[in-house]
Amino acid sequence: MAKTITFAMVHFSVAFSVAYLITGSIGMAGFLALIEPMVNTVAYFFHEKAWDAYRLRRSKHPQGEHVVA
C-alpha cells in the first residue's frame, strides 16, 4: 500500500509540474493533475475491454490464420 501511495504522489507531482510549466497557472495545473488520473482510468478500462476482445479472437483462430475484424 505504501508503494501505491508514493506512486500516486509522484504521478500527481509530475502531472502538476508539467501542467504548470505549460500553462503557468497553479489553478489549471492542479485541475489537470487531478483530472488526468480519472480520464486515464476510463481509458484503461476501454483498453482492457479491447485487449480482451483481441485475445478472444486470437484464441478462436489458430496461428497463421488472418482474421479481419
PyMOL Python script that loads the backbone (N, CA, C, O; Angstrom):
from pymol import cmd

cmd.read_pdbstr("""\
ATOM      1  N   MET A   1       0.823  -1.192   0.000  1.00  0.00           N
ATOM      2  CA  MET A   1       0.000   0.000   0.000  1.00  0.00           C
ATOM      3  C   MET A   1       0.875   1.268   0.000  1.00  0.00           C
ATOM      4  O   MET A   1       0.532   2.264  -0.637  1.00  0.00           O
ATOM      5  N   ALA A   2       1.974   1.221   0.699  1.00  0.00           N
ATOM      6  CA  ALA A   2       2.862   2.389   0.748  1.00  0.00           C
ATOM      7  C   ALA A   2       3.399   2.712  -0.640  1.00  0.00           C
ATOM      8  O   ALA A   2       3.501   3.881  -1.013  1.00  0.00           O
ATOM      9  N   LYS A   3       3.744   1.675  -1.407  1.00  0.00           N
ATOM     10  CA  LYS A   3       4.248   1.897  -2.759  1.00  0.00           C
ATOM     11  C   LYS A   3       3.183   2.547  -3.633  1.00  0.00           C
ATOM     12  O   LYS A   3       3.490   3.441  -4.422  1.00  0.00           O
ATOM     13  N   THR A   4       1.944   2.111  -3.501  1.00  0.00           N
ATOM     14  CA  THR A   4       0.842   2.685  -4.281  1.00  0.00           C
ATOM     15  C   THR A   4       0.646   4.158  -3.936  1.00  0.00           C
ATOM     16  O   THR A   4       0.458   4.993  -4.821  1.00  0.00           O
ATOM     17  N   ILE A   5       0.690   4.464  -2.662  1.00  0.00           N
ATOM     18  CA  ILE A   5       0.501   5.857  -2.229  1.00  0.00           C
ATOM     19  C   ILE A   5       1.647   6.746  -2.716  1.00  0.00           C
ATOM     20  O   ILE A   5       1.420   7.854  -3.201  1.00  0.00           O
ATOM     21  N   THR A   6       2.873   6.249  -2.583  1.00  0.00           N
ATOM     22  CA  THR A   6       4.000   7.071  -3.044  1.00  0.00           C
ATOM     23  C   THR A   6       3.984   7.230  -4.561  1.00  0.00           C
ATOM     24  O   THR A   6       4.360   8.285  -5.071  1.00  0.00           O
ATOM     25  N   PHE A   7       3.549   6.190  -5.298  1.00  0.00           N
ATOM     26  CA  PHE A   7       3.449   6.325  -6.743  1.00  0.00           C
ATOM     27  C   PHE A   7       2.389   7.365  -7.108  1.00  0.00           C
ATOM     28  O   PHE A   7       2.592   8.163  -8.023  1.00  0.00           O
ATOM     29  N   ALA A   8       1.264   7.359  -6.401  1.00  0.00           N
ATOM     30  CA  ALA A   8       0.214   8.357  -6.659  1.00  0.00           C
ATOM     31  C   ALA A   8       0.754   9.770  -6.419  1.00  0.00           C
ATOM     32  O   ALA A   8       0.449  10.693  -7.174  1.00  0.00           O
ATOM     33  N   MET A   9       1.553   9.930  -5.368  1.00  0.00           N
ATOM     34  CA  MET A   9       2.131  11.240  -5.083  1.00  0.00           C
ATOM     35  C   MET A   9       3.110  11.661  -6.176  1.00  0.00           C
ATOM     36  O   MET A   9       3.123  12.821  -6.588  1.00  0.00           O
ATOM     37  N   VAL A  10       3.920  10.728  -6.641  1.00  0.00           N
ATOM     38  CA  VAL A  10       4.859  11.025  -7.728  1.00  0.00           C
ATOM     39  C   VAL A  10       4.082  11.377  -8.990  1.00  0.00           C
ATOM     40  O   VAL A  10       4.404  12.357  -9.662  1.00  0.00           O
ATOM     41  N   HIS A  11       3.061  10.585  -9.316  1.00  0.00           N
ATOM     42  CA  HIS A  11       2.248  10.826 -10.513  1.00  0.00           C
ATOM     43  C   HIS A  11       1.623  12.222 -10.463  1.00  0.00           C
ATOM     44  O   HIS A  11       1.690  12.969 -11.439  1.00  0.00           O
ATOM     45  N   PHE A  12       1.015  12.572  -9.324  1.00  0.00           N
ATOM     46  CA  PHE A  12       0.406  13.894  -9.174  1.00  0.00           C
ATOM     47  C   PHE A  12       1.451  14.992  -9.319  1.00  0.00           C
ATOM     48  O   PHE A  12       1.209  16.001  -9.981  1.00  0.00           O
ATOM     49  N   SER A  13       2.608  14.796  -8.701  1.00  0.00           N
ATOM     50  CA  SER A  13       3.669  15.812  -8.763  1.00  0.00           C
ATOM     51  C   SER A  13       4.159  16.037 -10.187  1.00  0.00           C
ATOM     52  O   SER A  13       4.363  17.176 -10.607  1.00  0.00           O
ATOM     53  N   VAL A  14       4.347  14.959 -10.921  1.00  0.00           N
ATOM     54  CA  VAL A  14       4.797  15.079 -12.315  1.00  0.00           C
ATOM     55  C   VAL A  14       3.716  15.755 -13.155  1.00  0.00           C
ATOM     56  O   VAL A  14       4.009  16.675 -13.918  1.00  0.00           O
ATOM     57  N   ALA A  15       2.463  15.302 -13.019  1.00  0.00           N
ATOM     58  CA  ALA A  15       1.365  15.902 -13.790  1.00  0.00           C
ATOM     59  C   ALA A  15       1.232  17.394 -13.468  1.00  0.00           C
ATOM     60  O   ALA A  15       1.067  18.219 -14.366  1.00  0.00           O
ATOM     61  N   PHE A  16       1.306  17.727 -12.177  1.00  0.00           N
ATOM     62  CA  PHE A  16       1.200  19.127 -11.768  1.00  0.00           C
ATOM     63  C   PHE A  16       2.347  19.945 -12.351  1.00  0.00           C
ATOM     64  O   PHE A  16       2.129  21.032 -12.886  1.00  0.00           O
ATOM     65  N   SER A  17       3.555  19.430 -12.252  1.00  0.00           N
ATOM     66  CA  SER A  17       4.727  20.165 -12.746  1.00  0.00           C
ATOM     67  C   SER A  17       4.659  20.410 -14.243  1.00  0.00           C
ATOM     68  O   SER A  17       4.925  21.519 -14.706  1.00  0.00           O
ATOM     69  N   VAL A  18       4.308  19.389 -14.996  1.00  0.00           N
ATOM     70  CA  VAL A  18       4.215  19.533 -16.452  1.00  0.00           C
ATOM     71  C   VAL A  18       3.111  20.530 -16.807  1.00  0.00           C
ATOM     72  O   VAL A  18       3.310  21.411 -17.644  1.00  0.00           O
ATOM     73  N   ALA A  19       1.956  20.388 -16.171  1.00  0.00           N
ATOM     74  CA  ALA A  19       0.845  21.299 -16.457  1.00  0.00           C
ATOM     75  C   ALA A  19       1.202  22.734 -16.082  1.00  0.00           C
ATOM     76  O   ALA A  19       0.836  23.669 -16.794  1.00  0.00           O
ATOM     77  N   TYR A  20       1.913  22.915 -14.970  1.00  0.00           N
ATOM     78  CA  TYR A  20       2.313  24.253 -14.562  1.00  0.00           C
ATOM     79  C   TYR A  20       3.309  24.859 -15.554  1.00  0.00           C
ATOM     80  O   TYR A  20       3.209  26.034 -15.910  1.00  0.00           O
ATOM     81  N   LEU A  21       4.264  24.045 -15.992  1.00  0.00           N
ATOM     82  CA  LEU A  21       5.244  24.543 -16.964  1.00  0.00           C
ATOM     83  C   LEU A  21       4.577  24.935 -18.286  1.00  0.00           C
ATOM     84  O   LEU A  21       5.002  25.884 -18.946  1.00  0.00           O
ATOM     85  N   ILE A  22       3.548  24.210 -18.659  1.00  0.00           N
ATOM     86  CA  ILE A  22       2.854  24.508 -19.920  1.00  0.00           C
ATOM     87  C   ILE A  22       1.919  25.705 -19.775  1.00  0.00           C
ATOM     88  O   ILE A  22       1.877  26.569 -20.651  1.00  0.00           O
ATOM     89  N   THR A  23       1.165  25.760 -18.669  1.00  0.00           N
ATOM     90  CA  THR A  23       0.132  26.793 -18.540  1.00  0.00           C
ATOM     91  C   THR A  23       0.581  28.016 -17.745  1.00  0.00           C
ATOM     92  O   THR A  23       0.092  29.121 -17.979  1.00  0.00           O
ATOM     93  N   GLY A  24       1.509  27.825 -16.808  1.00  0.00           N
ATOM     94  CA  GLY A  24       1.908  28.927 -15.937  1.00  0.00           C
ATOM     95  C   GLY A  24       0.877  29.247 -14.868  1.00  0.00           C
ATOM     96  O   GLY A  24       0.993  30.253 -14.167  1.00  0.00           O
ATOM     97  N   SER A  25      -0.131  28.392 -14.741  1.00  0.00           N
ATOM     98  CA  SER A  25      -1.222  28.629 -13.796  1.00  0.00           C
ATOM     99  C   SER A  25      -1.255  27.520 -12.744  1.00  0.00           C
ATOM    100  O   SER A  25      -1.338  26.338 -13.078  1.00  0.00           O
ATOM    101  N   ILE A  26      -1.188  27.915 -11.471  1.00  0.00           N
ATOM    102  CA  ILE A  26      -1.260  26.931 -10.396  1.00  0.00           C
ATOM    103  C   ILE A  26      -2.636  26.269 -10.371  1.00  0.00           C
ATOM    104  O   ILE A  26      -2.745  25.057 -10.187  1.00  0.00           O
ATOM    105  N   GLY A  27      -3.681  27.068 -10.554  1.00  0.00           N
ATOM    106  CA  GLY A  27      -5.044  26.520 -10.547  1.00  0.00           C
ATOM    107  C   GLY A  27      -5.269  25.512 -11.666  1.00  0.00           C
ATOM    108  O   GLY A  27      -5.806  24.430 -11.433  1.00  0.00           O
ATOM    109  N   MET A  28      -4.861  25.865 -12.872  1.00  0.00           N
ATOM    110  CA  MET A  28      -5.033  24.966 -14.011  1.00  0.00           C
ATOM    111  C   MET A  28      -4.161  23.724 -13.846  1.00  0.00           C
ATOM    112  O   MET A  28      -4.581  22.618 -14.185  1.00  0.00           O
ATOM    113  N   ALA A  29      -2.964  23.902 -13.333  1.00  0.00           N
ATOM    114  CA  ALA A  29      -2.076  22.756 -13.120  1.00  0.00           C
ATOM    115  C   ALA A  29      -2.691  21.790 -12.109  1.00  0.00           C
ATOM    116  O   ALA A  29      -2.647  20.576 -12.310  1.00  0.00           O
ATOM    117  N   GLY A  30      -3.257  22.313 -11.036  1.00  0.00           N
ATOM    118  CA  GLY A  30      -3.913  21.469 -10.037  1.00  0.00           C
ATOM    119  C   GLY A  30      -5.103  20.741 -10.622  1.00  0.00           C
ATOM    120  O   GLY A  30      -5.297  19.550 -10.380  1.00  0.00           O
ATOM    121  N   PHE A  31      -5.902  21.462 -11.395  1.00  0.00           N
ATOM    122  CA  PHE A  31      -7.068  20.862 -12.040  1.00  0.00           C
ATOM    123  C   PHE A  31      -6.651  19.722 -12.968  1.00  0.00           C
ATOM    124  O   PHE A  31      -7.221  18.632 -12.911  1.00  0.00           O
ATOM    125  N   LEU A  32      -5.671  19.971 -13.812  1.00  0.00           N
ATOM    126  CA  LEU A  32      -5.217  18.942 -14.751  1.00  0.00           C
ATOM    127  C   LEU A  32      -4.605  17.752 -14.025  1.00  0.00           C
ATOM    128  O   LEU A  32      -4.813  16.608 -14.427  1.00  0.00           O
ATOM    129  N   ALA A  33      -3.855  18.009 -12.964  1.00  0.00           N
ATOM    130  CA  ALA A  33      -3.226  16.924 -12.213  1.00  0.00           C
ATOM    131  C   ALA A  33      -4.261  16.050 -11.516  1.00  0.00           C
ATOM    132  O   ALA A  33      -4.016  14.864 -11.291  1.00  0.00           O
ATOM    133  N   LEU A  34      -5.410  16.616 -11.174  1.00  0.00           N
ATOM    134  CA  LEU A  34      -6.475  15.828 -10.551  1.00  0.00           C
ATOM    135  C   LEU A  34      -7.337  15.110 -11.591  1.00  0.00           C
ATOM    136  O   LEU A  34      -7.744  13.968 -11.378  1.00  0.00           O
ATOM    137  N   ILE A  35      -7.612  15.770 -12.702  1.00  0.00           N
ATOM    138  CA  ILE A  35      -8.482  15.203 -13.743  1.00  0.00           C
ATOM    139  C   ILE A  35      -7.790  14.099 -14.525  1.00  0.00           C
ATOM    140  O   ILE A  35      -8.423  13.100 -14.866  1.00  0.00           O
ATOM    141  N   GLU A  36      -6.527  14.253 -14.812  1.00  0.00           N
ATOM    142  CA  GLU A  36      -5.806  13.299 -15.665  1.00  0.00           C
ATOM    143  C   GLU A  36      -5.905  11.856 -15.180  1.00  0.00           C
ATOM    144  O   GLU A  36      -6.162  10.974 -15.998  1.00  0.00           O
ATOM    145  N   PRO A  37      -5.713  11.568 -13.883  1.00  0.00           N
ATOM    146  CA  PRO A  37      -5.841  10.170 -13.453  1.00  0.00           C
ATOM    147  C   PRO A  37      -7.244   9.603 -13.664  1.00  0.00           C
ATOM    148  O   PRO A  37      -7.397   8.417 -13.955  1.00  0.00           O
ATOM    149  N   MET A  38      -8.258  10.438 -13.521  1.00  0.00           N
ATOM    150  CA  MET A  38      -9.635   9.971 -13.750  1.00  0.00           C
ATOM    151  C   MET A  38      -9.853   9.612 -15.222  1.00  0.00           C
ATOM    152  O   MET A  38     -10.432   8.571 -15.535  1.00  0.00           O
ATOM    153  N   VAL A  39      -9.392  10.466 -16.106  1.00  0.00           N
ATOM    154  CA  VAL A  39      -9.532  10.205 -17.540  1.00  0.00           C
ATOM    155  C   VAL A  39      -8.708   8.975 -17.924  1.00  0.00           C
ATOM    156  O   VAL A  39      -9.153   8.143 -18.715  1.00  0.00           O
ATOM    157  N   ASN A  40      -7.524   8.870 -17.368  1.00  0.00           N
ATOM    158  CA  ASN A  40      -6.659   7.737 -17.647  1.00  0.00           C
ATOM    159  C   ASN A  40      -7.292   6.421 -17.175  1.00  0.00           C
ATOM    160  O   ASN A  40      -7.131   5.391 -17.830  1.00  0.00           O
ATOM    161  N   THR A  41      -8.002   6.446 -16.061  1.00  0.00           N
ATOM    162  CA  THR A  41      -8.675   5.258 -15.542  1.00  0.00           C
ATOM    163  C   THR A  41      -9.763   4.793 -16.497  1.00  0.00           C
ATOM    164  O   THR A  41      -9.903   3.593 -16.736  1.00  0.00           O
ATOM    165  N   VAL A  42     -10.527   5.715 -17.039  1.00  0.00           N
ATOM    166  CA  VAL A  42     -11.576   5.368 -18.012  1.00  0.00           C
ATOM    167  C   VAL A  42     -10.941   4.813 -19.290  1.00  0.00           C
ATOM    168  O   VAL A  42     -11.408   3.815 -19.839  1.00  0.00           O
ATOM    169  N   ALA A  43      -9.884   5.459 -19.753  1.00  0.00           N
ATOM    170  CA  ALA A  43      -9.185   4.981 -20.952  1.00  0.00           C
ATOM    171  C   ALA A  43      -8.639   3.575 -20.731  1.00  0.00           C
ATOM    172  O   ALA A  43      -8.702   2.733 -21.627  1.00  0.00           O
ATOM    173  N   TYR A  44      -8.107   3.324 -19.548  1.00  0.00           N
ATOM    174  CA  TYR A  44      -7.564   1.999 -19.224  1.00  0.00           C
ATOM    175  C   TYR A  44      -8.666   0.948 -19.260  1.00  0.00           C
ATOM    176  O   TYR A  44      -8.440  -0.158 -19.750  1.00  0.00           O
ATOM    177  N   PHE A  45      -9.852   1.269 -18.752  1.00  0.00           N
ATOM    178  CA  PHE A  45     -10.984   0.343 -18.773  1.00  0.00           C
ATOM    179  C   PHE A  45     -11.304  -0.081 -20.205  1.00  0.00           C
ATOM    180  O   PHE A  45     -11.452  -1.271 -20.482  1.00  0.00           O
ATOM    181  N   PHE A  46     -11.412   0.891 -21.116  1.00  0.00           N
ATOM    182  CA  PHE A  46     -11.734   0.567 -22.503  1.00  0.00           C
ATOM    183  C   PHE A  46     -10.575  -0.144 -23.204  1.00  0.00           C
ATOM    184  O   PHE A  46     -10.803  -0.988 -24.071  1.00  0.00           O
ATOM    185  N   HIS A  47      -9.358   0.185 -22.844  1.00  0.00           N
ATOM    186  CA  HIS A  47      -8.191  -0.515 -23.382  1.00  0.00           C
ATOM    187  C   HIS A  47      -8.249  -1.990 -23.006  1.00  0.00           C
ATOM    188  O   HIS A  47      -7.988  -2.852 -23.845  1.00  0.00           O
ATOM    189  N   GLU A  48      -8.585  -2.289 -21.760  1.00  0.00           N
ATOM    190  CA  GLU A  48      -8.690  -3.673 -21.305  1.00  0.00           C
ATOM    191  C   GLU A  48      -9.805  -4.414 -22.032  1.00  0.00           C
ATOM    192  O   GLU A  48      -9.638  -5.580 -22.392  1.00  0.00           O
ATOM    193  N   LYS A  49     -10.939  -3.755 -22.253  1.00  0.00           N
ATOM    194  CA  LYS A  49     -12.043  -4.370 -22.999  1.00  0.00           C
ATOM    195  C   LYS A  49     -11.593  -4.722 -24.416  1.00  0.00           C
ATOM    196  O   LYS A  49     -11.862  -5.824 -24.896  1.00  0.00           O
ATOM    197  N   ALA A  50     -10.918  -3.802 -25.078  1.00  0.00           N
ATOM    198  CA  ALA A  50     -10.437  -4.043 -26.442  1.00  0.00           C
ATOM    199  C   ALA A  50      -9.400  -5.164 -26.451  1.00  0.00           C
ATOM    200  O   ALA A  50      -9.412  -6.013 -27.343  1.00  0.00           O
ATOM    201  N   TRP A  51      -8.517  -5.171 -25.480  1.00  0.00           N
ATOM    202  CA  TRP A  51      -7.480  -6.197 -25.412  1.00  0.00           C
ATOM    203  C   TRP A  51      -8.105  -7.579 -25.167  1.00  0.00           C
ATOM    204  O   TRP A  51      -7.671  -8.567 -25.759  1.00  0.00           O
ATOM    205  N   ASP A  52      -9.117  -7.649 -24.303  1.00  0.00           N
ATOM    206  CA  ASP A  52      -9.810  -8.918 -24.060  1.00  0.00           C
ATOM    207  C   ASP A  52     -10.476  -9.431 -25.330  1.00  0.00           C
ATOM    208  O   ASP A  52     -10.424 -10.626 -25.618  1.00  0.00           O
ATOM    209  N   ALA A  53     -11.104  -8.534 -26.093  1.00  0.00           N
ATOM    210  CA  ALA A  53     -11.746  -8.927 -27.356  1.00  0.00           C
ATOM    211  C   ALA A  53     -10.700  -9.437 -28.350  1.00  0.00           C
ATOM    212  O   ALA A  53     -10.936 -10.413 -29.061  1.00  0.00           O
ATOM    213  N   TYR A  54      -9.564  -8.782 -28.392  1.00  0.00           N
ATOM    214  CA  TYR A  54      -8.468  -9.210 -29.273  1.00  0.00           C
ATOM    215  C   TYR A  54      -7.985 -10.604 -28.881  1.00  0.00           C
ATOM    216  O   TYR A  54      -7.808 -11.463 -29.745  1.00  0.00           O
ATOM    217  N   ARG A  55      -7.771 -10.832 -27.592  1.00  0.00           N
ATOM    218  CA  ARG A  55      -7.321 -12.145 -27.119  1.00  0.00           C
ATOM    219  C   ARG A  55      -8.341 -13.231 -27.440  1.00  0.00           C
ATOM    220  O   ARG A  55      -7.972 -14.341 -27.824  1.00  0.00           O
ATOM    221  N   LEU A  56      -9.610 -12.916 -27.286  1.00  0.00           N
ATOM    222  CA  LEU A  56     -10.666 -13.884 -27.584  1.00  0.00           C
ATOM    223  C   LEU A  56     -10.651 -14.260 -29.060  1.00  0.00           C
ATOM    224  O   LEU A  56     -10.758 -15.437 -29.404  1.00  0.00           O
ATOM    225  N   ARG A  57     -10.519 -13.263 -29.935  1.00  0.00           N
ATOM    226  CA  ARG A  57     -10.438 -13.545 -31.378  1.00  0.00           C
ATOM    227  C   ARG A  57      -9.220 -14.395 -31.698  1.00  0.00           C
ATOM    228  O   ARG A  57      -9.299 -15.331 -32.493  1.00  0.00           O
ATOM    229  N   ARG A  58      -8.084 -14.065 -31.073  1.00  0.00           N
ATOM    230  CA  ARG A  58      -6.851 -14.828 -31.325  1.00  0.00           C
ATOM    231  C   ARG A  58      -6.983 -16.278 -30.867  1.00  0.00           C
ATOM    232  O   ARG A  58      -6.457 -17.185 -31.512  1.00  0.00           O
ATOM    233  N   SER A  59      -7.682 -16.496 -29.758  1.00  0.00           N
ATOM    234  CA  SER A  59      -7.806 -17.856 -29.230  1.00  0.00           C
ATOM    235  C   SER A  59      -8.734 -18.714 -30.092  1.00  0.00           C
ATOM    236  O   SER A  59      -8.648 -19.942 -30.056  1.00  0.00           O
ATOM    237  N   LYS A  60      -9.606 -18.089 -30.855  1.00  0.00           N
ATOM    238  CA  LYS A  60     -10.543 -18.832 -31.712  1.00  0.00           C
ATOM    239  C   LYS A  60      -9.945 -19.181 -33.066  1.00  0.00           C
ATOM    240  O   LYS A  60     -10.503 -19.997 -33.800  1.00  0.00           O
ATOM    241  N   HIS A  61      -8.815 -18.570 -33.401  1.00  0.00           N
ATOM    242  CA  HIS A  61      -8.199 -18.801 -34.706  1.00  0.00           C
ATOM    243  C   HIS A  61      -6.755 -19.252 -34.516  1.00  0.00           C
ATOM    244  O   HIS A  61      -5.965 -18.558 -33.877  1.00  0.00           O
ATOM    245  N   PRO A  62      -6.413 -20.398 -35.062  1.00  0.00           N
ATOM    246  CA  PRO A  62      -5.039 -20.907 -34.919  1.00  0.00           C
ATOM    247  C   PRO A  62      -4.011 -19.925 -35.501  1.00  0.00           C
ATOM    248  O   PRO A  62      -4.333 -19.073 -36.329  1.00  0.00           O
ATOM    249  N   GLN A  63      -2.799 -20.073 -35.049  1.00  0.00           N
ATOM    250  CA  GLN A  63      -1.698 -19.235 -35.529  1.00  0.00           C
ATOM    251  C   GLN A  63      -1.597 -19.355 -37.052  1.00  0.00           C
ATOM    252  O   GLN A  63      -1.697 -20.451 -37.604  1.00  0.00           O
ATOM    253  N   GLY A  64      -1.403 -18.245 -37.708  1.00  0.00           N
ATOM    254  CA  GLY A  64      -1.241 -18.269 -39.150  1.00  0.00           C
ATOM    255  C   GLY A  64      -2.493 -17.858 -39.907  1.00  0.00           C
ATOM    256  O   GLY A  64      -2.395 -17.395 -41.044  1.00  0.00           O
ATOM    257  N   GLU A  65      -3.674 -18.018 -39.303  1.00  0.00           N
ATOM    258  CA  GLU A  65      -4.898 -17.567 -39.973  1.00  0.00           C
ATOM    259  C   GLU A  65      -5.014 -16.073 -39.795  1.00  0.00           C
ATOM    260  O   GLU A  65      -4.716 -15.536 -38.728  1.00  0.00           O
ATOM    261  N   HIS A  66      -5.441 -15.414 -40.832  1.00  0.00           N
ATOM    262  CA  HIS A  66      -5.623 -13.966 -40.746  1.00  0.00           C
ATOM    263  C   HIS A  66      -7.087 -13.672 -40.486  1.00  0.00           C
ATOM    264  O   HIS A  66      -7.966 -14.140 -41.209  1.00  0.00           O
ATOM    265  N   VAL A  67      -7.336 -12.902 -39.459  1.00  0.00           N
ATOM    266  CA  VAL A  67      -8.693 -12.555 -39.077  1.00  0.00           C
ATOM    267  C   VAL A  67      -8.920 -11.086 -39.394  1.00  0.00           C
ATOM    268  O   VAL A  67      -8.165 -10.222 -38.947  1.00  0.00           O
ATOM    269  N   VAL A  68      -9.946 -10.812 -40.154  1.00  0.00           N
ATOM    270  CA  VAL A  68     -10.294  -9.432 -40.464  1.00  0.00           C
ATOM    271  C   VAL A  68     -11.515  -9.078 -39.622  1.00  0.00           C
ATOM    272  O   VAL A  68     -12.569  -9.704 -39.733  1.00  0.00           O
ATOM    273  N   ALA A  69     -11.351  -8.065 -38.781  1.00  0.00           N
ATOM    274  CA  ALA A  69     -12.448  -7.695 -37.884  1.00  0.00           C
ATOM    275  C   ALA A  69     -13.434  -6.787 -38.557  1.00  0.00           C
ATOM    276  O   ALA A  69     -14.419  -6.381 -37.942  1.00  0.00           O
TER     277      ALA A  69
END
""", "prot")
cmd.dss("prot")
cmd.show_as("cartoon", "prot")
cmd.util.cbc("prot")
cmd.orient("prot")
